[in-house]
Amino acid sequence: MQTICKCRIPQFLFAFMICHGLAGFIFSGVVPGRWEKLAAEPVGAEIRIFFKSGEQLEGAIQEVAADHLEVLAGDGRQILAQKSDIIRIISARRHDRLRNGALTGAAIGAGIGLLSLIYAVSEQGTNDTDAWGTGGVITMIGFGSGLFIGAGVDAALKGDLVLYQAP
């Protein structure tokens, strides 16, 4: 029986990288007390604000400042909401198009493939065409599978997009 690949890639490294990448997708979120995600939203973006008093407000972003938020409510009123009075802000519509998950997955998959390429070449030597070929194939497989896994994980994460969470 003929051996196609002479190099061995540690399976634990592959499993660790996949688990690490998936954990990044699943557990990435808003940092409590920070406005960065909210400030990145364009003027006019529809949001829903939950106040400490129990009140809720839906409206469009007009201005985001360091300590307050100006919103145009659905009935046309301009509302100035203080950061200290807000528990949570969510996007009224999710505008994620799976692109970021696919690109992140592809980058992680290609990175794993490149690590396997480096390992294969270091084990077999730089003149071994089998090592280069195998590493290249694994890199491409990692890229492709990461692309689909990332898009799948991103599609599975449904629900409201949290833009701000009080500490």
C-alpha atoms as one frame of an Amber mdcrd trajectory, in Angstrom:
protein
   0.000   0.000   0.000   1.365   3.384  -1.015   1.475   6.261   1.484   0.161
   9.569   0.137   1.438  11.759   2.960   4.605  11.135   4.951   4.060  13.946
   7.448   2.058  13.803  10.682   0.090  16.747  11.952  -0.814  16.759  15.640
  -4.548  16.264  15.895  -4.745  18.045  19.229  -3.501  21.256  17.590  -6.254
  21.103  14.987  -8.944  20.374  17.608  -7.659  23.143  19.884  -7.719  25.743
  17.121 -11.236  24.783  16.001 -12.569  24.933  19.576 -10.810  28.236  20.178
 -12.273  29.728  17.007 -15.790  28.555  17.789 -15.542  29.916  21.314 -14.623
  33.289  19.852 -17.743  33.238  17.670 -20.068  32.096  20.423 -18.848  34.241
  23.298 -17.946  37.452  21.522 -20.263  40.234  22.537 -20.548  43.673  23.918
 -18.259  44.753  26.766 -20.477  45.957  29.655 -20.385  49.734  30.115 -18.796
  50.497  26.729 -20.442  52.436  23.863 -18.201  51.257  20.983 -20.814  49.104
  19.253 -23.460  51.788  19.692 -21.175  54.556  18.421 -20.412  52.465  15.315
 -24.085  52.480  14.301 -25.017  55.041  11.639 -27.300  58.003  12.329 -30.857
  56.848  11.740 -30.250  53.252  12.832 -33.286  51.802  14.598 -32.664  50.811
  18.236 -34.599  49.726  21.295 -33.580  51.176  24.680 -34.359  49.522  28.034
 -34.241  51.957  30.961 -33.612  51.181  34.637 -37.117  52.482  35.375 -38.578
  49.612  33.318 -39.571  51.882  30.446 -38.710  50.970  26.844 -38.209  53.234
  23.865 -37.860  52.508  20.171 -36.370  55.114  17.892 -33.600  56.176  15.552
 -30.131  57.246  16.650 -29.494  60.963  16.171 -26.297  61.423  18.199 -24.073
  59.333  20.454 -22.023  61.256  23.040 -19.786  60.023  25.858 -22.517  60.236
  28.524 -25.801  60.398  26.623 -27.688  59.345  23.525 -30.066  61.428  21.444
 -32.898  59.446  19.843 -35.751  60.381  17.534 -38.732  58.444  18.914 -41.358
  56.877  16.681 -43.837  59.670  17.484 -41.367  62.374  16.412 -40.129  63.435
  19.869 -36.417  64.091  20.407 -35.321  62.121  23.500 -32.082  62.687  25.389
 -31.235  59.440  27.224 -28.490  59.520  29.838 -26.097  56.578  29.837 -26.546
  56.191  33.590 -30.318  55.586  33.122 -29.940  52.839  30.513 -29.724  49.097
  31.191 -29.453  47.833  27.640 -29.670  48.924  24.003 -30.352  46.518  21.170
 -30.554  46.945  17.428 -34.157  46.876  16.240 -33.066  44.894  13.188 -30.116
  42.608  12.737 -28.047  43.744   9.789 -25.350  41.086   9.870 -24.948  39.370
   6.500 -22.818  36.361   7.543 -19.787  37.905   5.861 -17.866  38.541   9.080
 -18.410  34.971  10.307 -17.364  33.516   6.976 -14.233  35.669   6.791 -13.260
  34.944  10.389 -13.803  31.215   9.870 -11.787  31.276   6.651  -8.941  33.113
   8.376  -8.896  30.641  11.268  -9.058  27.660   8.902  -6.300  29.025   6.694
  -4.220  29.786   9.786  -4.563  26.203  10.966  -3.601  25.045   7.482  -0.553
  27.299   7.453   0.500  25.936  10.836   0.246  22.434   9.407   2.279  23.542
   6.372   5.007  24.934   8.624   4.997  21.771  10.703   5.105  19.496   7.647
   7.964  21.400   6.040   9.933  21.543   9.296   9.525  17.767   9.759  10.228
  16.727   6.160  12.582  19.486   5.018  12.140  22.349   2.589  13.101  20.237
  -0.432  10.369  17.646   0.125   7.606  18.323  -2.407   5.219  15.991  -0.552
   5.387  18.223   2.527   4.698  21.362   0.502   1.881  19.704  -1.425   0.237
  18.202   1.635   0.552  21.430   3.604  -0.889  23.415   0.707  -3.846  21.068
   0.368  -4.514  21.184   4.107  -4.322  24.992   4.017  -6.913  25.130   1.247
  -9.150  22.605   3.021  -8.823  24.626   6.229  -9.736  27.808   4.386 -12.799
  26.264   2.741 -14.088  24.422   5.778 -13.458  27.459   7.992 -15.411  29.599
   5.553 -18.474  27.354   5.777 -18.181  26.684   9.517 -17.858  30.423  10.234
 -20.871  31.284   8.093 -22.863  28.469   9.716 -22.038  29.580  13.244 -22.845
  33.179  12.347 -26.195  32.114  10.862 -26.998  30.106  13.997 -26.512  33.135
  16.244 -29.975  34.601  15.964 -31.620  37.106  18.177 -31.110  40.702  19.071
 -27.801  42.390  18.484 -26.821  43.961  21.812 -25.206  47.362  21.259 -24.817
  48.381  24.904 -25.124  46.618  28.258 -24.820  48.447  31.575 -22.088  47.177
  33.906
